[in-house]
Amino acid sequence: QVQLVESGGGLVQAGGSLRLSCAASGRTFNSYAMGWFRQAPGKEREFVASISWSGTSTEYADSVKGRFTISRDKGKNTVDLQMNNLKPEDTAIYYCAASKSPYDYGGSRSAQYDTWGQGTQVTVSS
C-alpha cells in the first residue's frame, strides 16, 4: 500500500519554528516531485512549497518565501518542510503530496499530485 505520512506538527508561538517531515512507504517517490499544501478552517487548500524530482528546483508560495524551506532526502525517502518565523496565519493542516508523473519539476497546482498524506496540524499562537 502506497502511503505518505506527515509528522512534526504541533502548537508553537508566533516567531517560533517547526519542522514537518513526510515519509513515504509502499514505493519510492525519488523520481517524483513532492509538494506541501495546507488548509485552514473555512478556507480552500493552498500551495505552500514544492521540490522537483531531482531536488534541484524548488518553488514557494509568496506568503512563505524566506521563512519556509523544502528539502528531500532520497536515501530516507522523505521530504521535509522547515518553517521559521511562524505567524498565526500559518495555522492549518499541512499535507504532503507526490506528483502524478515521474520526473516532474513540481509546482503549485494540486492537480499535478495524486498521492496525499493524511495531514498534520500546525497551530501558531499569537
C-alpha positions as protocol buffer text, in pm:
chain_id: "A"
residue {
  index: 1
  type: GLN
  ca { x: 0 y: 0 z: 0 }
}
residue {
  index: 2
  type: VAL
  ca { x: 139 y: 337 z: -103 }
}
residue {
  index: 3
  type: GLN
  ca { x: 138 y: 588 z: 179 }
}
residue {
  index: 4
  type: LEU
  ca { x: 261 y: 932 z: 269 }
}
residue {
  index: 5
  type: VAL
  ca { x: 271 y: 1006 z: 640 }
}
residue {
  index: 6
  type: GLU
  ca { x: 331 y: 1354 z: 777 }
}
residue {
  index: 7
  type: SER
  ca { x: 473 y: 1428 z: 1120 }
}
residue {
  index: 8
  type: GLY
  ca { x: 615 y: 1716 z: 1318 }
}
residue {
  index: 9
  type: GLY
  ca { x: 310 y: 1935 z: 1357 }
}
residue {
  index: 10
  type: GLY
  ca { x: 214 y: 2095 z: 1686 }
}
residue {
  index: 11
  type: LEU
  ca { x: 149 y: 2413 z: 1877 }
}
residue {
  index: 12
  type: VAL
  ca { x: 407 y: 2691 z: 1864 }
}
residue {
  index: 13
  type: GLN
  ca { x: 417 y: 3059 z: 1950 }
}
residue {
  index: 14
  type: ALA
  ca { x: 445 y: 3322 z: 1681 }
}
residue {
  index: 15
  type: GLY
  ca { x: 805 y: 3364 z: 1577 }
}
residue {
  index: 16
  type: GLY
  ca { x: 885 y: 3003 z: 1654 }
}
residue {
  index: 17
  type: SER
  ca { x: 985 y: 2715 z: 1427 }
}
residue {
  index: 18
  type: LEU
  ca { x: 864 y: 2370 z: 1335 }
}
residue {
  index: 19
  type: ARG
  ca { x: 999 y: 2106 z: 1102 }
}
residue {
  index: 20
  type: LEU
  ca { x: 749 y: 1887 z: 921 }
}
residue {
  index: 21
  type: SER
  ca { x: 850 y: 1557 z: 772 }
}
residue {
  index: 22
  type: CYS
  ca { x: 677 y: 1339 z: 512 }
}
residue {
  index: 23
  type: ALA
  ca { x: 774 y: 974 z: 498 }
}
residue {
  index: 24
  type: ALA
  ca { x: 684 y: 757 z: 201 }
}
residue {
  index: 25
  type: SER
  ca { x: 617 y: 387 z: 221 }
}
residue {
  index: 26
  type: GLY
  ca { x: 499 y: 127 z: -22 }
}
residue {
  index: 27
  type: ARG
  ca { x: 717 y: 257 z: -304 }
}
residue {
  index: 28
  type: THR
  ca { x: 989 y: 508 z: -359 }
}
residue {
  index: 29
  type: PHE
  ca { x: 899 y: 861 z: -460 }
}
residue {
  index: 30
  type: ASN
  ca { x: 1255 y: 951 z: -551 }
}
residue {
  index: 31
  type: SER
  ca { x: 1162 y: 1003 z: -917 }
}
residue {
  index: 32
  type: TYR
  ca { x: 861 y: 1221 z: -836 }
}
residue {
  index: 33
  type: ALA
  ca { x: 816 y: 1584 z: -743 }
}
residue {
  index: 34
  type: MET
  ca { x: 685 y: 1642 z: -393 }
}
residue {
  index: 35
  type: GLY
  ca { x: 472 y: 1923 z: -261 }
}
residue {
  index: 36
  type: TRP
  ca { x: 338 y: 2066 z: 62 }
}
residue {
  index: 37
  type: PHE
  ca { x: -9 y: 2217 z: 77 }
}
residue {
  index: 38
  type: ARG
  ca { x: -214 y: 2350 z: 367 }
}
residue {
  index: 39
  type: GLN
  ca { x: -577 y: 2407 z: 452 }
}
residue {
  index: 40
  type: ALA
  ca { x: -700 y: 2643 z: 720 }
}
residue {
  index: 41
  type: PRO
  ca { x: -1051 y: 2617 z: 868 }
}
residue {
  index: 42
  type: GLY
  ca { x: -1309 y: 2756 z: 629 }
}
residue {
  index: 43
  type: LYS
  ca { x: -1054 y: 2807 z: 353 }
}
residue {
  index: 44
  type: GLU
  ca { x: -954 y: 2620 z: 41 }
}
residue {
  index: 45
  type: ARG
  ca { x: -641 y: 2412 z: 28 }
}
residue {
  index: 46
  type: GLU
  ca { x: -345 y: 2619 z: -86 }
}
residue {
  index: 47
  type: PHE
  ca { x: 2 y: 2553 z: -216 }
}
residue {
  index: 48
  type: VAL
  ca { x: 296 y: 2602 z: 17 }
}
residue {
  index: 49
  type: ALA
  ca { x: 609 y: 2461 z: -147 }
}
residue {
  index: 50
  type: SER
  ca { x: 730 y: 2201 z: -394 }
}
residue {
  index: 51
  type: ILE
  ca { x: 1055 y: 2033 z: -486 }
}
residue {
  index: 52
  type: SER
  ca { x: 1149 y: 1870 z: -815 }
}
residue {
  index: 53
  type: TRP
  ca { x: 1218 y: 1502 z: -856 }
}
residue {
  index: 54
  type: SER
  ca { x: 1591 y: 1577 z: -866 }
}
residue {
  index: 55
  type: GLY
  ca { x: 1581 y: 1807 z: -566 }
}
residue {
  index: 56
  type: THR
  ca { x: 1747 y: 2088 z: -760 }
}
residue {
  index: 57
  type: SER
  ca { x: 1438 y: 2302 z: -816 }
}
residue {
  index: 58
  type: THR
  ca { x: 1205 y: 2444 z: -553 }
}
residue {
  index: 59
  type: GLU
  ca { x: 902 y: 2670 z: -559 }
}
residue {
  index: 60
  type: TYR
  ca { x: 730 y: 2858 z: -277 }
}
residue {
  index: 61
  type: ALA
  ca { x: 410 y: 3047 z: -220 }
}
residue {
  index: 62
  type: ASP
  ca { x: 474 y: 3419 z: -177 }
}
residue {
  index: 63
  type: SER
  ca { x: 335 y: 3404 z: 175 }
}
residue {
  index: 64
  type: VAL
  ca { x: 611 y: 3168 z: 294 }
}
residue {
  index: 65
  type: LYS
  ca { x: 910 y: 3275 z: 87 }
}
residue {
  index: 66
  type: GLY
  ca { x: 1210 y: 3345 z: 304 }
}
residue {
  index: 67
  type: ARG
  ca { x: 1058 y: 3165 z: 601 }
}
residue {
  index: 68
  type: PHE
  ca { x: 999 y: 2807 z: 482 }
}
residue {
  index: 69
  type: THR
  ca { x: 1244 y: 2567 z: 321 }
}
residue {
  index: 70
  type: ILE
  ca { x: 1158 y: 2241 z: 149 }
}
residue {
  index: 71
  type: SER
  ca { x: 1415 y: 1964 z: 116 }
}
residue {
  index: 72
  type: ARG
  ca { x: 1427 y: 1595 z: 37 }
}
residue {
  index: 73
  type: ASP
  ca { x: 1642 y: 1300 z: 141 }
}
residue {
  index: 74
  type: LYS
  ca { x: 1631 y: 1033 z: -125 }
}
residue {
  index: 75
  type: GLY
  ca { x: 1813 y: 785 z: 92 }
}
residue {
  index: 76
  type: LYS
  ca { x: 1539 y: 807 z: 352 }
}
residue {
  index: 77
  type: ASN
  ca { x: 1252 y: 861 z: 102 }
}
residue {
  index: 78
  type: THR
  ca { x: 1144 y: 1169 z: 298 }
}
residue {
  index: 79
  type: VAL
  ca { x: 1058 y: 1530 z: 230 }
}
residue {
  index: 80
  type: ASP
  ca { x: 1086 y: 1796 z: 499 }
}
residue {
  index: 81
  type: LEU
  ca { x: 945 y: 2144 z: 542 }
}
residue {
  index: 82
  type: GLN
  ca { x: 1141 y: 2369 z: 775 }
}
residue {
  index: 83
  type: MET
  ca { x: 917 y: 2651 z: 894 }
}
residue {
  index: 84
  type: ASN
  ca { x: 1073 y: 2953 z: 1065 }
}
residue {
  index: 85
  type: ASN
  ca { x: 930 y: 3277 z: 1195 }
}
residue {
  index: 86
  type: LEU
  ca { x: 585 y: 3124 z: 1207 }
}
residue {
  index: 87
  type: LYS
  ca { x: 281 y: 3350 z: 1207 }
}
residue {
  index: 88
  type: PRO
  ca { x: -74 y: 3289 z: 1331 }
}
residue {
  index: 89
  type: GLU
  ca { x: -189 y: 3288 z: 968 }
}
residue {
  index: 90
  type: ASP
  ca { x: 25 y: 2979 z: 909 }
}
residue {
  index: 91
  type: THR
  ca { x: -218 y: 2782 z: 1126 }
}
residue {
  index: 92
  type: ALA
  ca { x: -358 y: 2498 z: 913 }
}
residue {
  index: 93
  type: ILE
  ca { x: -347 y: 2129 z: 842 }
}
residue {
  index: 94
  type: TYR
  ca { x: -40 y: 2062 z: 632 }
}
residue {
  index: 95
  type: TYR
  ca { x: -40 y: 1789 z: 367 }
}
residue {
  index: 96
  type: CYS
  ca { x: 239 y: 1643 z: 161 }
}
residue {
  index: 97
  type: ALA
  ca { x: 178 y: 1509 z: -186 }
}
residue {
  index: 98
  type: ALA
  ca { x: 360 y: 1323 z: -463 }
}
residue {
  index: 99
  type: SER
  ca { x: 330 y: 1413 z: -830 }
}
residue {
  index: 100
  type: LYS
  ca { x: 131 y: 1203 z: -1075 }
}
residue {
  index: 101
  type: SER
  ca { x: 412 y: 1188 z: -1325 }
}
residue {
  index: 102
  type: PRO
  ca { x: 774 y: 1088 z: -1271 }
}
residue {
  index: 103
  type: TYR
  ca { x: 1050 y: 1339 z: -1342 }
}
residue {
  index: 104
  type: ASP
  ca { x: 814 y: 1624 z: -1261 }
}
residue {
  index: 105
  type: TYR
  ca { x: 962 y: 1960 z: -1163 }
}
residue {
  index: 106
  type: GLY
  ca { x: 688 y: 2034 z: -913 }
}
residue {
  index: 107
  type: GLY
  ca { x: 455 y: 2329 z: -900 }
}
residue {
  index: 108
  type: SER
  ca { x: 160 y: 2489 z: -730 }
}
residue {
  index: 109
  type: ARG
  ca { x: -133 y: 2309 z: -895 }
}
residue {
  index: 110
  type: SER
  ca { x: -285 y: 2041 z: -674 }
}
residue {
  index: 111
  type: ALA
  ca { x: -396 y: 1858 z: -990 }
}
residue {
  index: 112
  type: GLN
  ca { x: -28 y: 1773 z: -1052 }
}
residue {
  index: 113
  type: TYR
  ca { x: -33 y: 1546 z: -745 }
}
residue {
  index: 114
  type: ASP
  ca { x: -222 y: 1223 z: -696 }
}
residue {
  index: 115
  type: THR
  ca { x: -90 y: 1076 z: -372 }
}
residue {
  index: 116
  type: TRP
  ca { x: -163 y: 1263 z: -50 }
}
residue {
  index: 117
  type: GLY
  ca { x: -90 y: 1217 z: 316 }
}
residue {
  index: 118
  type: GLN
  ca { x: -343 y: 1243 z: 593 }
}
residue {
  index: 119
  type: GLY
  ca { x: -212 y: 1578 z: 716 }
}
residue {
  index: 120
  type: THR
  ca { x: -57 y: 1718 z: 1031 }
}
residue {
  index: 121
  type: GLN
  ca { x: -194 y: 2009 z: 1233 }
}
residue {
  index: 122
  type: VAL
  ca { x: 13 y: 2322 z: 1281 }
}
residue {
  index: 123
  type: THR
  ca { x: -118 y: 2582 z: 1524 }
}
residue {
  index: 124
  type: VAL
  ca { x: 59 y: 2913 z: 1577 }
}
residue {
  index: 125
  type: SER
  ca { x: -50 y: 3120 z: 1875 }
}
residue {
  index: 126
  type: SER
  ca { x: -14 y: 3497 z: 1888 }
}
